[in-house]
């Protein structure tokens, strides 16, 4: 199996796009993915997108915001 190269990581904008277009099931999956991802920039933009989508689904943030803030 090939090792994943740093440039293969999802870009912050692709994370934001995924958040903005996910279903409820996708939201739950994204929570786990984002908490494990290394976020390199656009922290505030990702947090804002996450807050909006959590509110849309009437869901808690599931630790995503804390995880992103720890990487700032």
N, C-alpha and C positions, 0 to 999 in steps of 0.2 A: 504494500500500500504506500502511496506517495504521502510524504509529510506535507502538511498544510503550510504554505509560505505566508509570511506576514502580509503580503499584498493580496492574498486570497481572503483576508478577513473582511467582514462586511463593513462598508464605509458608514460613518455616522449618518449620512443622508439616506442610505438604504435602510438603516434601522428606523429612522423617522418615517420613511415611506411605508415600511412594514407595519408600524404602529398605526398610522393613519388609515390603513386599508384592511386591517385584520378583522376577522370574525371574533366572536366571543371565545371560541375554542382556541383560535390563533393568539388571542390576547393572553390566555393562560400559558400557552407554550412560549410566547415571546418573553413573558416574565422570567421564566427559567433561563432562557437563552441570554437575555440581557444581563442577568445577574452573573453569568459565567463569562461574559464577553469582556475583552479589554477595550474600553472606550477611550479613544485617544483625543478627541475634541468634540465640539458641539454639545457639551454636557448639558448646558442650560436648554438648548433647543430640544434635545431628547427628553429631558424632564418635563418640559411644557407639553410636548406631544403626548407623553405618557399620562400626565395628569388629565388632559382633555379626554383621552380614550377611556381612562378609568372612570371618569365622571359619566361619560356616555353609556358605559356598561353598568354603572352604579356598583363598581367594584373597588375594593381597597387597592393600594398601590403594590401590595405583595412584596415589599422590600426592595423594589426596583430603584426608587429614588435614593434611598440610603446607599445602595450599592454604587450608583453612578456618582453621588457626591463624594464617596470615599476615593474615587479615582481622579477627582479634580486636582 
